[in-house]
Amino acid sequence: MNRGASRYTRYSLINVSLIALILLLYIAITSPHIQTVMGSMYDRPFYRGTQKNKIAIQCAVSWNASALGRILDDLKENGCRITFCVSGEWAEKNKALILRMVDEGHEIATMGMRPFEDGNVSFIADDITQSLQCISDACGVTPKLYYSGTRKLSASSKAASKLNIAHVLCTVDLLSARGTSDEILKRALDSSKEGNIILIEPTAGAADALAKILQAYMQKGLKVTGTSDILGL
């Protein structure tokens, strides 16, 4: 083999190696499992999970929860356990309902003490800490998940990391306060992908749609579960 051919072969091998490395990096970056792990490592929230044949529902509860009883009834009837993200203020005022959630096997997460108030890392960390105590006093459970809602993303992630609590958001928000129950159902069906975290609120529309949502997911072979379960925490 002459010198020119040897140099060509060497360059070809380098190019092939570079292409293989780029492909491996692409697969790693786009893998849901890697994204979940990276989210934890770099103080970013979890948006979706890695568990096969499962879909999570988390219900944000901080103000009007008049339809919550119906939601709990439908979950019990369909044998489903989900995550309820509650505020500390709500937990203080609704001990019977949060105790029912725990008794029926649902996961309790925190939204902070007053989730509609925002601030810097120190403010949010103090707010979360206060909420954890209130929730624990109300139901005997200390949450390990923090749903930040509309709060500043960076400050919420840093505060959660400081407190060693997982920061979660959602894959899809069903916008439970908007539209009819049929529109909420359609959003849910359009989002029926394993690993997704589906956010609902305890509105009348969401309550009207919930039984159909649960049955549709189960008919697709998806187990309806809580957020920690779908994240493998």
Secondary structure, DSSP 8 states (H G I E B T S, - for coil): --HHHHHHHHHHHHHHHHHHHHHHHHHHHH-HHHHHHHHHHTT--B-B---TTEEEEEEEESS--TTHHHHHHHHHHTT---EEEE-HHHHHH-HHHHHHHHHTT-EEEE--SSTT----HHHHHHHHHHHHHHHHHHHS---SEEE-TTS-HHHHHHHHHHTT-EEE--SEE--TTSS-HHHHHHHHHTT--TTBEEEE---HHHHHHHHHHHHHHHHTT-EEE-HHHHHT-
